[in-house]
Amino acid sequence: MVKFNINLSNKTFYLLIAILAVLVVSGVAFAYGTNNPAVMGHTPGELDASQCANGQVLKKISGVWACGDVSSGGGASLTFDVSNSDLSTWTCVDQNLKDLCGDDDGCDIRLNLQHEADSGSGNYDEVKTAVAHIYMEGSMSNNLHLGKYGSTSWGGGSVVNWITNATTSYTIFDAYGGWLYMLNYKHSYCGGNSIAYTDPYKFTFMSHYNVKAKVFIYD
């Protein structure tokens, strides 16, 4: 058996330890992307987009850069259902839309609606779709008045104006005469008191008991 003996002076040994420590610290600093990071991770330029699956892109998700699906506008998105399994209960889903709708480009909301009434109503299995654009008072405003002003624009050209974080309850939109509502309060049909939310970005989506809705929101 061959044995190797390496004899280092104290000076040489401590020099090697110092060099190793510098290399470790440099690697950690590179992973942070800055010398004062809020979150451990990489900047977009340090990440390899090839790690993303087909159809995904690098984007910021909850403050961290990661692979995510592409939305219609190229930004973040949210999808959820507003429906019950029975045909007798109104359904309400609360959402905070600050990140999606509270910036300077607003948000787009796409609705896919399925009516499940009995055949005598004339709406049996009828489906409808709609798209609305929402813009809320943002960085361009000096916010001189109470509340946060907003506007809903439908594809057909109709416009609804409203205010959140104020004393008035508003219907942000009413799709097809009661199929699906977007409100700045919780309706009594869902156990609410119909008082406007104090959070300007909190909304309730409420579907008629005969309607199943899927909502897509894109930044």
C-alpha positions as CSV (number, residue, x, y, z in Angstrom):
1,M,0.0,0.0,0.0
2,V,1.3,3.4,-1.0
3,K,1.1,6.2,1.6
4,F,1.3,9.9,0.8
5,N,2.4,12.3,3.4
6,I,1.8,16.0,2.8
7,N,3.7,18.4,5.1
8,L,2.4,22.0,5.1
9,S,3.7,24.8,7.1
10,N,1.2,26.6,9.4
11,K,1.4,29.6,7.1
12,T,0.5,27.6,4.0
13,F,-2.3,25.7,5.7
14,Y,-4.0,28.8,6.9
15,L,-3.6,30.4,3.5
16,L,-5.5,27.4,1.9
17,I,-8.2,27.7,4.5
18,A,-8.6,31.4,3.7
19,I,-8.9,30.8,0.0
20,L,-11.5,28.1,0.5
21,A,-13.6,30.4,2.7
22,V,-13.5,33.2,0.1
23,L,-14.7,30.7,-2.6
24,V,-17.6,29.6,-0.4
25,V,-18.7,33.2,0.4
26,S,-18.5,34.2,-3.2
27,G,-20.8,31.3,-4.2
28,V,-23.4,32.3,-1.6
29,A,-23.3,35.9,-2.7
30,F,-23.8,34.9,-6.4
31,A,-26.9,32.8,-5.4
32,Y,-28.4,35.8,-3.7
33,G,-27.7,38.0,-6.7
34,T,-26.9,41.0,-4.4
35,N,-25.1,41.8,-1.2
36,N,-28.4,42.6,0.6
37,P,-31.1,40.2,-0.6
38,A,-34.7,39.9,0.6
39,V,-34.9,36.3,-0.5
40,M,-32.3,33.7,-1.2
41,G,-32.3,32.9,-4.9
42,H,-31.1,34.0,-8.3
43,T,-31.8,37.0,-10.5
44,P,-33.4,36.4,-13.9
45,G,-30.1,36.7,-15.7
46,E,-28.6,34.0,-13.6
47,L,-31.4,31.5,-14.2
48,D,-31.5,29.0,-17.1
49,A,-34.9,29.1,-18.8
50,S,-34.4,25.7,-20.2
51,Q,-35.4,24.3,-16.8
52,C,-39.0,25.4,-17.5
53,A,-41.5,23.0,-19.0
54,N,-42.9,23.5,-22.5
55,G,-45.2,26.5,-22.5
56,Q,-43.7,28.0,-19.3
57,V,-41.6,31.1,-18.8
58,L,-39.5,32.6,-16.0
59,K,-41.6,35.0,-13.9
60,K,-41.8,36.4,-10.4
61,I,-44.2,34.2,-8.3
62,S,-44.8,35.4,-4.7
63,G,-41.6,37.4,-4.8
64,V,-39.4,34.6,-6.2
65,W,-38.3,34.0,-9.7
66,A,-39.5,30.6,-10.9
67,C,-41.0,28.8,-13.9
68,G,-44.7,29.5,-14.4
69,D,-47.5,29.2,-17.0
70,V,-48.0,32.0,-19.6
71,S,-51.2,34.0,-19.2
72,S,-53.0,35.8,-22.0
73,G,-51.2,39.0,-21.1
74,G,-47.8,37.4,-20.4
75,G,-48.1,38.1,-16.6
76,A,-49.5,36.4,-13.5
77,S,-52.9,34.8,-13.6
78,L,-55.6,33.3,-11.3
79,T,-58.3,30.7,-12.1
80,F,-61.1,29.5,-9.8
81,D,-64.6,28.1,-9.9
82,V,-67.8,29.7,-8.6
83,S,-70.4,27.0,-8.3
84,N,-72.2,24.4,-6.2
85,S,-73.1,20.9,-6.9
86,D,-76.8,21.5,-6.2
87,L,-79.2,23.8,-8.0
88,S,-80.5,25.7,-5.0
89,T,-77.5,27.5,-3.4
90,W,-76.0,30.8,-4.3
91,T,-72.2,30.6,-4.4
92,C,-69.7,33.2,-3.3
93,V,-65.9,33.2,-3.6
94,D,-63.8,36.0,-2.1
95,Q,-60.6,37.1,-3.8
96,N,-58.0,39.8,-3.1
97,L,-56.9,41.1,-6.5
98,K,-54.3,43.7,-5.5
99,D,-51.4,41.9,-7.3
100,L,-53.4,41.2,-10.5
101,C,-55.7,44.3,-10.8
102,G,-54.1,47.0,-8.6
103,D,-51.2,47.9,-11.0
104,D,-51.1,50.5,-13.8
105,D,-52.3,48.1,-16.5
106,G,-55.3,46.8,-14.6
107,C,-56.5,43.2,-15.3
108,D,-58.6,41.2,-17.7
109,I,-61.3,38.9,-16.4
110,R,-62.6,36.1,-18.7
111,L,-65.8,34.2,-17.7
112,N,-66.9,30.8,-18.9
113,L,-70.5,30.2,-17.7
114,Q,-72.8,27.1,-17.8
115,H,-76.5,27.4,-17.0
116,E,-77.9,24.2,-15.4
117,A,-81.6,25.1,-15.0
118,D,-84.4,22.7,-15.9
119,S,-85.5,22.5,-19.5
120,G,-88.6,24.5,-18.8
121,S,-86.6,27.7,-18.2
122,G,-85.2,27.8,-21.7
123,N,-81.6,28.0,-20.4
124,Y,-81.0,24.3,-20.0
125,D,-77.2,23.6,-20.6
126,E,-76.8,27.0,-22.2
127,V,-73.3,28.4,-22.1
128,K,-72.0,31.9,-22.3
129,T,-68.6,33.6,-22.2
130,A,-67.6,37.2,-21.5
131,V,-64.4,39.3,-21.1
132,A,-64.1,42.5,-19.0
133,H,-61.2,44.8,-18.4
134,I,-60.8,46.4,-15.0
135,Y,-58.7,49.4,-14.1
136,M,-58.3,50.8,-10.6
137,E,-57.0,54.2,-9.5
138,G,-53.2,53.7,-9.3
139,S,-49.8,55.5,-9.3
140,M,-51.1,58.3,-11.7
141,S,-53.6,59.4,-9.0
142,N,-53.0,61.8,-6.1
143,N,-56.0,60.0,-4.4
144,L,-57.6,63.3,-3.3
145,H,-61.0,61.6,-2.5
146,L,-62.1,58.9,-0.2
147,G,-61.9,55.4,-1.7
148,K,-60.2,54.0,-4.8
149,Y,-62.0,54.6,-8.1
150,G,-62.4,51.9,-10.6
151,S,-63.9,51.1,-14.0
152,T,-65.2,48.0,-15.7
153,S,-65.2,47.9,-19.5
154,W,-67.0,45.1,-21.4
155,G,-66.0,43.9,-24.8
156,G,-69.3,45.3,-26.2
157,G,-68.4,48.8,-25.1
158,S,-70.5,49.2,-21.9
159,V,-68.7,50.8,-19.0
160,V,-69.4,50.6,-15.2
161,N,-67.7,53.0,-12.8
162,W,-67.4,52.2,-9.1
163,I,-65.5,53.0,-5.9
164,T,-63.9,50.6,-3.4
165,N,-62.9,51.2,0.2
166,A,-65.7,53.7,0.6
167,T,-69.1,53.6,2.2
168,T,-71.1,52.5,-0.9
169,S,-71.6,48.9,-2.0
170,Y,-71.1,48.5,-5.8
171,T,-71.6,45.8,-8.4
172,I,-68.4,45.7,-10.3
173,F,-70.1,43.7,-13.1
174,D,-73.3,41.7,-13.6
175,A,-72.8,39.1,-16.3
176,Y,-75.9,38.3,-18.3
177,G,-78.5,39.6,-16.0
178,G,-77.7,37.7,-12.8
179,W,-75.6,34.7,-14.0
180,L,-72.5,35.9,-12.2
181,Y,-71.8,39.1,-10.2
182,M,-68.5,40.7,-9.0
183,L,-69.1,42.8,-5.9
184,N,-67.2,44.9,-3.4
185,Y,-69.1,43.3,-0.6
186,K,-70.6,40.0,0.5
187,H,-74.3,39.6,-0.5
188,S,-76.9,38.5,2.0
189,Y,-77.5,35.4,-0.3
190,C,-74.1,34.2,0.9
191,G,-74.5,35.2,4.5
192,G,-73.1,38.7,4.2
193,N,-74.3,42.0,5.4
194,S,-73.9,43.9,2.1
195,I,-71.5,46.4,3.7
196,A,-68.6,47.5,1.4
197,Y,-65.2,45.9,2.2
198,T,-62.6,48.2,3.8
199,D,-59.9,46.5,1.7
200,P,-60.1,48.2,-1.7
201,Y,-58.8,45.1,-3.5
202,K,-61.1,42.5,-1.9
203,F,-64.0,41.4,-4.1
204,T,-66.7,38.7,-4.0
205,F,-67.7,36.7,-7.1
206,M,-71.3,35.4,-6.7
207,S,-73.0,32.9,-9.1
208,H,-76.7,32.2,-9.4
209,Y,-77.7,28.8,-8.0
210,N,-78.4,27.5,-11.5
211,V,-75.0,28.7,-12.9
212,K,-71.6,27.1,-12.8
213,A,-68.8,29.6,-13.5
214,K,-65.1,29.4,-14.2
215,V,-63.2,32.7,-13.8
216,F,-59.8,33.5,-15.3
217,I,-58.1,36.7,-14.2
218,Y,-55.0,37.9,-16.0
219,D,-52.6,40.8,-15.1
